[in-house]
């Protein structure tokens, strides 16, 4: 879809997908209305993906412009499949059903009870409370003995679907055939459920309690008592935090490593609903009393902005991100309409940006330089020099992020402490600094406009705010220079966070193994050149990286990312060395098969030590295609399987795609997916050390805007979880 030229995409005549024609400009305010879509219907609830939206009105399910998705009149709740392909519908005591978002009235699945009646004999419903008329009817049906669905949600990767019922169960379904995969029995009915984006946890609100289930083991991880009824809960995008709203007008934030409460907002006032984390985790929005949206800053624990939505009717608000452009938006409803807000004006999470950049710089710094001796390397790279270098990088990156803040912050001359000869220089936003100024020179400081600030160095504090660590202040009245130097005494919070720390010896080990990986690469390339299968026009890159993380028990782990990529840089050679135009059979690409040989040799050689039985490995395969149009249809013989509404990531955004023998290949996205599927097929059949590991594959697709074989490349990343366990 052309996201920059279209507002909506009609899909088979009934549904419109929201596209990013408005996903470009930077908002001048913090959060401001981008576009509203009025409705003739009164909206009671909505759900959305990045590009698709649906809402409920008096039991009817519609999308933008009041276009019906189904002709039902008794829908109580909806949950959007994150790929945008379908929606789950809850309709009283009836089984949950899955309907297509593309094809009007097309029922895909109905989640009927799979167990025989004798298996359920003697089972009784548990008491529960759901507010409102819908809840009253549900509780009435349950009191008569009907097993009724109560709450539902999808996993963030669209691979799992959860339904809680009146027996106190949470049933886990796959999303291929919507068959039950597990039954989790709780002590109470879950009236609200959500799943963490990292697939570690299921959080279930059960009255005045939250049950945290380990999704992998299906065992209870912990139980969190709350002061009032849990109404809604949600995880942050990185799964590091969970937000809960309760009936006592309170918003509570939990740390998911320890399950400790890290913030309680009980002064927002009013009934709170629909908590939603900003994608970078710095902010959270809640709806207050149905007539305002409050955006809280989680770094300084104060309201960032309140959006007045009188006369009311707001039932929800949700942040979302277009990952192709990194633009952030918020969707909310009014009584009769949907509103898209541009949230790009909110300050970014500077600490995250800084940490990412510093980590990248440190990963390069720790590598042995060409021609560097072991003795020189040991002097340059050790624990002491690493810390100093990390601090220097942090100051460098923070200063770049801060920009010229002083010039826009209106500095002014503050009070003078004669006992210490310290003169305060204040700013509108930056914390004040104290300059050492002799008493006989204080009179020269009359106006902040006469002060010039040079060579400023910034750091970030706990609240994700910039502070001056060093600056030279010149009083233009006298031309004297005064130096503020707090470097070394400033707390570098972002660097002291233990969860981001990787031991130096592990970083060095990864650096050495990257050299080994490059040697394997060079050996394969030389062999393929000898066989005249590739030339120097096939460029292959290999890399390693250690990524800190936590496991489902909150323990720190170190994951190992091993990446492989190729591209044919000269289009004149691409047809011979890579896929031909319209080709997807991996065995017909000499470049792709060279990459596969490197993967096989590495993982069946030195890297096999990381692939013990049962080890979890995430395999991210990115296939690509150029913009050459596909005229007609490319036959697909089904060699890589049938793909129906397959979850995949296009330009970073989760979407769905279908490729079957019957459909063939008619779009470049499908062609790119088949190239990625060929990689998976090869790995499963040929890399023996991955036979006994627990592998999770994730497809990504990139389609270039340009034409040419040089844009047909493949990237494969293996993330080996907990690769360096503590001994």
N, C-alpha and C positions, 0 to 999 in steps of 0.2 A: 504494500500500500504506500502511496506517496504521502508521507506524513506532513510535508510542508505545504502541500497545495490543496489538501482536502480536509474538510471538517469531519465528515463522516464517510464511512464505507458501507454501502448497502450490501447485505449478505443474503443472497438468494431471496430477495424481495421482502424480508420482514424485519430484519434487525440492523441497527446501525451501530458500528463500532466507532468510538471516539478516537480521533487521530490528532496528531500533534501540530496542527497548523498554528496553534497558539502556544506551542511549547518552545519558544525561542527567546523572547525578550526578557531582560532583567527588570523586575519590578522595582519601582522607585520607593514605594512604601514597604512595610514589612510583609504583610499579606494583604492582597487586594483582589477584588473581583476581576476575573478574566472574562468570563462569559456566563450568562444565565440562560437556562432553557425552561421557559414557562410550560406548565401543563394544565390541562383542563381538569385533571384528576387531583384529588387530595392524596399526597404521598405519605404512607405510613412507615415505610422502610425501604432501603435500597442496598445494593451491593455492586461492586465494580472490580474490574481488573485494570490494567494500565490503559487499555483502549476500549473497553466495553462496559456498559452500565445497564442495570435493570432495576426496576422499582415495583413496589406493591401499592395498590390502591383498592381498598374495599374487596380484597381477596383476588383481584386481577393482577396479572404479571405483565408489565409493559417495559419498553425501552424508550429512549429519547424520541420526542415528537409523538408520544402516546401510542406508539405502534405495539400492538399485542404480540407477545411471544407465545402464549398459549391462550386458549379460549375458556380457561377454567375461571371459576368465581369463588373458590374456597381455599386459596393459598394463604397459609398463615406465616410461613417463614421461607426465606430463600438463602442459598449459599452458592456463590459463583465458583465454578471450577476455575482455579487461577490461570489456566490456559485460555479461558474465554470461550471454550467450545460448548459448554453446557451449564445448566443450573440444577441444583438439588432443590426439590420442593417438599415442604412439610405441610400436610393437609389434615389436621386433626389426628384421628386415630388411624388413618389410612397409612399404608406403607410409604416410606419416603420414595419419591420417584425422581428420575433424572431426565430432564428434557433438553433437547438441542437448543442452543441460542441462535443457530443459523436457520433452522427449518421450523417454521411455525407448526406448533402442535405435535411435533415429532417426539414421542416418548422413546427414550433409549433404553432405560432400565427401570425396574421396579424392585425395591429391596424387600422382597417378601421373606418371611421367616423360613429359614432353611432347615431348622431342626424339627424333628418329628414331635408330635404332641406328647408322646410318652417321656421325651427328654425334658419337657417343660412341666410335667405333671407335678403338682404340689408347690410350684413356684408361685409366690405372691408378690404383688406390687408393693413397693415401699411408698410411704407418704412423701409428698413433695409439694412445693408451692411455686407457682408461676403466676405473676400478677396479670390483671386485665381479663377481658372477656374470653380471649383465646385460651389463656391459662385456666380459667374456670371450667371451660368445656373439656379441656384435656384432663384436669383432675377429676372431673365427673366421670369421664369414660374409664379412667384408671380405677376409680372406686368400684366400678361395676365388674372389674376383672380383666378388662382389655389391656393388653400390653401395648403401650403407646410410645411413639418416639417423642423425645423432649427437647433435645438440642443436637446440633450437628455442626461440623466444620470440615474443611479440606486442609490437608497439609500444604505448606507453602510451595512445595515442588510438584503438587498435583498428583502425587503417586499414591496417596492414602486419603480415605474419607472416613470420618468418624461419626457415629450416631449414638447418643445416650438414650436409654429407655427407662420405663417406669419400674423395671426389675432392679434398677441400680447398676445396670451393665453399661459399658462403653464397647460398642462393636466396631472393630477395625475392618474396613473393606478396601480391597484393591480398586483401582479406577480403570482397569481394563475390562473386567466383566462384572464389577461390583458384587463380588462374592465375599462372604465373611472370611477374614484371615485370623482373627483372634477375638475372644470374648474376655473383657476385663471386668471382674465383679467388684463393685465398690460396696461400701456399707450404707451409702445413701445415694439418692438420685442426683445425677449431675444436671443441673438446670442451665449451666453455661459451660462450654468446653472450648478449648483452643489447643493448638499444637505448635510447639516451638519450631522456628524455621530450620534449625539444625537437626531436626528429627530426634532430639534427645528426650523430649518430655511431652506428656499430655497434661494440661492443667484443667481440673474439673471443679467448678464451683458447686458445692453441695451444702446449701443453706449457709450457716455461719462458719464454713470451713472451705479450704481449698486443698484438694488431693492432687499431689504431683506424682504422676506415674512415669516410670522409665519406659519409653516406647519400645526399646529393643528387648528388654527382659519382661515387660508387662507387669513388673512388680512396683509396689508403692515405694516411691523414693522418700517422700516426706508428706506430712499433713500440716497445713498452716491454719491455725484458728484465727478467725476474724471477728471484729466487734459487732458486726451486723450482717444481714443477708448479702451474699455476693451476687451482684447483678450482671457484671460483665468483666472479662479479663482478656488481656492481649499481651503478646511478646514483642519485644523490639526486633528489628530486622536482623540484628546480629545475635539474637537470643540471649544477650547478656543481662537483660532486665525483663521484668514482667510487671504490668500495671493492672491494678484491680480497682473497680469502683464498687462501693457498697451502699446499702440503703440508708446509711447514716450520713450521707452527703460527704463522703470521704474518698479521696484518691490515694492509693498506697502503691509505692514502687518497691519491688523486691530485686535483690541481686541473685541471679540464678546459680551462681557458684556456691553460695552459702545459704541461700533462701532467707537471708536477713532482710528486714525492712530497712531501706536506705533513705526513704523519704515518705512523709505522710503529709498530704495537703488537706487540711480540714478547715481552712479559712476561705476557701473559694466561695462557699455559700451556695445554697440551692441544691436541687437534685442533679446529680452528675450521671451522665450516660456517655456511651460511645467513645471510650478512650482510644487514642490512636497515636502511636509513636511516629515522629518524623523519621524518614529513612536513615539519617545518620545518628539518631539516638539522642540528640541534644535537646529536643523539644517533645512535648506531648500535648495533644489537644483533647479537650473534653467539652461536651455540650452541657450547658448549665440551664436548668429549668426550661429547656426547649426554646429559649429565646436569645441565647448568646453562645458563642464558641470561645472558650478560654484557652490560650496557648501558653503553657508553662515552660519556663527555661529550667531544665533539669540540672544544669551546672551551677546556677546561683539560687535556685529554688524560689524564684519570683515570677509573677506573670509577665510574659513578654508582650502579649497583645490580647485584647478582648474585642471580638467582633460582635457588635450589637445586631441581633437578628429579630428585633421586634417587628411584627406583633407575635412572633412565635411560630410553632409548628415544626421546629427543627428536631428531627429524630436521630440524626447521625452526622458525623464528620469523619473523613478519612484522608490522611496523607497518602500520596503515592508518588512514584518517581518514574520518569521516562529514562531508562538507563542508557539509551542511545545518546541522549543529549545531556544527561545528568540533571535535567530540570525537575524541580519538585513542585507538586501541586496538591491542592486539597479539594475534595469533593464533599459538598454538604447538600442538604435539601432545605427547602422552605415548604410552607403548607402546600403550595401548588407550583413546584418547580425545583430544578436542580441547579446548583451553583458551582462553577469551577473557579477556584481561587489560585492565583499565582503566588506561590510561597518562596520564590527565589530571593525575595528581599530579606529573608531571615539570615542572620549571620551564620556562616557555616560552622561546623564543629572544627575549630582551628587545631585543637589537640590531635584529632584523628588525622587531619591533613599533614600535620607536622610529623607525627609518628611514622606515617607511611613513607614520607620523603626521607626522613632520617634513616629508617630501616634500609631503604634502597641504597642510600649512600654508604651505609656501614657494610652492607653485603658486598659492595665493590671494594671498599677500603680494606677489608679483612683478607682479600685475595692476594696471593703472592704476585708481585709485579714481575714482568718479563726481565730476566737477567738478575733478579734479586737473589742474593745468597741466603741460605738458611740462617746464618748468623745475623745478617742485616734484617731479615724478616722478623727474627725473634726480638730484636731491639725495637723495631718499628711497631710490631703488633704484640701486645701483651695486655693483661687486665688493666694495668694503670693507664697505658696510652690509649686503650680502647675507650675508657670512661672519658678521658679528656677530649678525644676526638669526637665522641658522641655528643658531648656538651657543646663543642664548637659547631658541629653540624646543626644542633638544635637551635643555637643562637642565630646561625646563618639563615636557617629556614624560617624561624619565627620572625626575623627581621624582614625577610622577603615578603612573608604573608602580611605583616603589619603595614607595609608601605609607608607613606609619609603621613603618619597619623598626627604628628605634632602640629603640622601646619593647619590642619582642619580642626584642631582641638582647643583652639583659643587659649594659649597659656597665659597665666596671670601671676603676679607677684603676691605671695601669701605672707604669713606671719614670720617674724624673726625671733629665734631663740638665742638671746644674748649670752646665756650661760654656756652654750655649746658653739656659738658662732655659726649657727645653721639657719639658712634662709629657705623657706618652703616656696617651691614653684608649683602652682596648681594647674590642673587641666579640667576640662569639662567631663571627660570620660576616663582618661588615663589616671592611675593613682599618682598622687603628688610625689615629687622628689625633693630632697633636702640638699642644698649646696653649702659647702663651707665658704663663708664670706666674712672677712674681717669687719668688725663693727664700723670702722671708718669708711667702708665702701658700701655699706647698706644703702646709704642715701642715693647712690647711683642707680639703684633699681627702683624706678618710678612707674614704669609701664611695661607690661609683658610684650607689647608690640616692638619694643627695642631689643628683644632678646632673639638671638639666632642660634639654632640648634643644629649641630653637626655630628656626623659619625654615630648616629644613634644605633644601639643594639637592644633588641627586645627579647623577652622571654614570655612564656605563658604561665599563668597561675592556676590554682585549683578550679577557679570559676571560668576557665577558658577565656580569660581576658588578658590582653597584652599589658606588660609592665616594662618600664625602661630599666635595663640593667646597666647601661652605660650611655652617656651622652656628653658632648662638649658644648657648654653654653657660653656664647659670646655676648657680652653686653655692648651693643653697638654705640652706646653713649660714651664709653671709655675705651672700647676695643679690648677689654680684658676678657680672658677665657677662664671659665670655672668648669671643673670636671666632676661629673657625677659618675662614680664607679662602684657598682654593686655586683659586678661579675664575681662569681665564686661564693658570694653570700646569698645570692638569690636561689630560692628553692626551685629546682627544675622538676616540677611535679610529673610532667609527661614522661620523663626518662626514668623516674624512680618506680613507676608502676611495675610491680613484680611480674605480672602476667605477660609482659612484653619482653622479658629478659631471656636471652638465649646464651648459654655458657659459651665462652670463647672457643673452647676446645671442640664443641659441636660445630660451630661456624667454620672453624678451620678444617674439620673433617669433611664437611660438605664442599668446601673449596677444593680440597685435594681430590675428592671424588668427581667433581666437575672436570678436573683435568683428566682423570681416568676415562670419563665419559667422552671427552673430546678425542682421546686416543682411539677409543672404540669407533667413534664416528669417522675419523680419518682413515682407519683401516678398511672400513666398509666402503667409503667413498673411493679409495684407491682401487679396491677390488672391482667396483662397478665401472670405474673408468677404464680399467684394463679390459673389461668385457664389452666396452663401448656402449654401455647402457645409459650413462649420464656423462656430462662434461662439467667444466667449472661453472657453467650457467645454472646448475642445480646447487643452491645454497642451503645447507643444513645447519641448524643451530641447536645446541643442547645446553641445558643449564640445570643447576640445582639451587634449592633454597630451603632453609629451615623456617617453619612458620609456627610460632607459639600458639597454643590453644588450651582448652580445658576439656575434660571428658564429662560424661553424664553424672559423675559423682563429685564434680567440682575440683578434681585434681588437675594440676597443671601438666600438660603433655606437650611434646614437640613433634609436629608433623613434618614430613619430608616431601617437598614438591620436586619432582623430576620432570623436566619439560623437553619436548622434542618438536621441532618445526622445520618445514622445508618450504622453499619457493623457487620457481624457475624464473630468473630475473630477466631473461631475454625471450621475448615472445616468439621469436623465430625458432627457438628450440623447444618451446613448451609442448607442441603437438607430438614431438618425438620422445621427449624425456618425461612428460607428465601426461595427465589425462588428455585425450583428444577432445575437441569441442563436442559437448553433449555426452561425454563418457563418464562413467562412474565405477566401472569394474576396477578394483584396486590393483589387480594383477596386470592391468594394461598401463599402469603408470610406473615407469622405472624409478622416478623420484620417490613416489609413495612407498614402493617396495624396498627402496634403499633405507628409508626411514624405519620401516617395519623391521628390517634386518638389524638395525642399530638397537631398537627396542628389545628385540629378542636376545641379542648378544649381551646386552647390558643386564637384563633381568634374569637371564640364565647364567650369568657370570658373577662379577663382583657384587652386584646389587641384589642378588638373590638372598643375601643374609637378612634383608629387611622384609622378606616376603614369607614369614613363617605361617604355618597353618592357622587359619581363622583371622589373620590380620585384615583389618578393614582398609580397602583401597578405593579411593574415588578416582574415576577415570573421566576426564573432561576432554571430549573430542570435538574439535572445531573444523567443520568442512566449509569450503568456500566455492563460490562460482563468480564468473564475471557477468557483465550486463548484457551479453549477447542474447537476443530474444530467442525463445524456443518456438519455432513455427510448427504447429501441429502437435505431435505427441511422440515422446521418446519411449520406446517399449521398456518395460521393467519385468524381468522374468521371475521376480520374487526370491532371488537368491539370498537376500538379507532379511527376509521375513516381510510380513504385512504390517504397515504402520497406519493405524486408524486413530485420529485425534491424538497423535503421539506428542507428549510434552517435549518441547525443545526451546532453546533460547535464540531469538533472532535479534541481533545487535544488542544483546544483553537482556532483552525483555522476554519473559516467559510467554510462549504462544503454543499453538497446536498445529499439527500438520498431518496430512493423510497421503500415503503412497501405497498403492496396491497394484497387483498385476492387472486388475481391471482398469484402474484409473490411469496407469502409466505416469510419466513425468511430463508435466506441462508448464512448470514454473522453475525458475532458477533456485528458489529455496529448496524445492524437492530434490533437485540435482545435487546441491551442496549437502543435503542431509544424507543422500545415498553414498556420497563419498566418505562422510563420517561413519556411516553404518558399515562400510567396507573395512574401515580400521578396526571397529569393534569385532567384526567377524574374523579378521585375521588374528587379532590378539587372543580371542577365545579358542581358536583352533590351533595356534602355533606357539604361544608363550606358555610353556608348561608350568613354570613356577607360579603362575597366576591361577592355576586350576584349583588350588586349595585355599585361596584367599577369598574374603567376602568383598566382591567387586560391585561397585555402584557406578553405572555409566550415566553420563550427562551429555546430551547433544547440544552443540552450539552451531549456529550457521551465520555466515557473513556473505553478503552479496555486494560486490563492488558496483560503484556507479559507472565505472569505465568498462570497456570491452577489451579482451585480450587474454591469452592463455597465462600470462604472468600473474593473473589474479586468482588462479586456481591453486591454492596452497592448503596445507593441512597442518594443524597444530594439535598435539596430544600432551596433556598434562596428567601425571599420576600423583595423587596426594596420598601418601602412605601415612595412615593415622598412627599416632603414638609410636613413631619409628625409633625413638631413642629412650626407651623406658629406663627409669632410675634403677641402678643396680644395688 
